[in-house]
Amino acid sequence: MTKAKIRKVGNSLGTILPAELLRTHQIEEGDEVLITVDADGIRLTPYDPDFEDSLAAAKTGMRKYKNALKELAK
């Protein structure tokens, strides 16, 4: 667990991520991260465009085969 302080950055708020955390997760300056909010709080994960493309393809397939998937789920 890492503690960080929220600071004013221009008209927004932000935080500085510790170098060790960035190194561990192979995040570098200019990289994009995904921000997700769930019941436990806020989560940052490295952005992977290949995963996003795969997810979009899966959603398309699920829509196309919705009835078949419902039957298989029974």
N, C-alpha and C positions, 0 to 999 in steps of 0.2 A: 504494500500500500504506500502511495506517495502523496504527500500533502503539498498543495500549491495555493497561492494566494491569487484572488481575482483582482485585476487592475484595470484602470481606465486606459483604453487604447483608441485614441481619436474620439469618435462619438459612440464607441462600443465598449464592451468589457472583454477582457481576455486573460489568459494565463500563460506563463512560461513553462514549457515542459522540460524537465531535467535532462541533461545530456545523456545520462546513463539509460534512462527510459527510452529515449530516441534511438540510441545505439542498439539496445536489446531488441527493439521492434523494427529495426532497420528503416527508420523514418528519417528523411533528410529534408533540409530546407527546400521548399517548393513542392514537396509531396502533398497530395491531398489525403484527407482522412474522412471517414464517414462518421457522422454523429447520430447515434440512435438513443432514444429515450425509452426506458422500460420501467417496470415496477420498482426495480432496484436503484434506478438513477440514470445517469448519463454515461454512455460508453463511446469511446473513440476507437476506431479500428482503421488499419491502413486501407486505403481505397484500392481496389483491384478491378480494373475495367473488364478483364476477362470474366470475372465472377459476375459482374453486372450483366454482361451479354448473355451468359449462361442462364441467369435468373430470368431475363426477359424471354428467352427461348422456352424455358420451362413454363412460364406463365401463359405463353401463347399455346403451348401444347395442352395445358390443363384446361384452358377455355375450349379448345377445339374438341377435346375428348372428355368433356365434363360428365356426360351421361355414362360413358364406359367406366370412368374412374369411380363414379358413385356405385355402380354395380359391383365393381371389384372390391370396394370397401365393405360390402355387406358380408 
